[in-house]
C-alpha cells in the first residue's frame, strides 16, 4: 500500500510542478499581447484564448497537488481543536463522499471530451477558434489525478487510525499528516 501511496504522491507532485510551470507561457503570452496591443497597435487573435486555456489548465492540474500538500480550505477554528484521530475520521468521512463524486465527474467529463472530439467542436472564444477536446483532456486528467489523490489520502488517514494513539495531552493536539 505504501508503494501505491508514494506513486500517487509522486505523480501528483510531478503534475503539480508542471502546472506551476504553465504560469511562464501564460505570463509571456499576456505580456506579448499587452505590448502588441498598446505599443504597436496590433492586438493578437490568440492571446486571450491561450490565456484562459493556460489559466484553466494551471488551476485544474494543481487540484490534486493542493490536496496532497493540505492546501485546500479547512475550517481550522474547529479542526485545530480535534485530536489527530478525530481529524482523520472526519477526513475519511469527507473523502468517502468526495471519491464517488470524483469518479462520476471524471466519467461524465470523459463523455463530454469524446463528444467534443467526435463533433470537431471548436471554442468560439476568439478568432483562433481552437478545438476544445485537448482542453477537455486536461479536465479528465485533472479529475483522475484528484480521484487518485483522494484515494491516497484515504489510505493515509486509515493508516493514522491504525497507529497507536500518541501519549500525553500535547501530542493529541499536534498537526496531523502522513
Secondary structure, DSSP 8 states (H G I E B T S, - for coil): -HHHHHHHHHHHHHHHHHHHHHHHHHHHHHHHHHHHHHTSS---SSHHHHHHHHHHHHHHHHHHHHHHTT-S---HHHHTTS-HHHHHHHHHHHHHHHHHHHHHHHHHHHHHHHHHHHTT-B--SSSS--BSHHHHHHHHHHHHHHHHHHHHHHHHHHHHHHS----SHHHHTS----
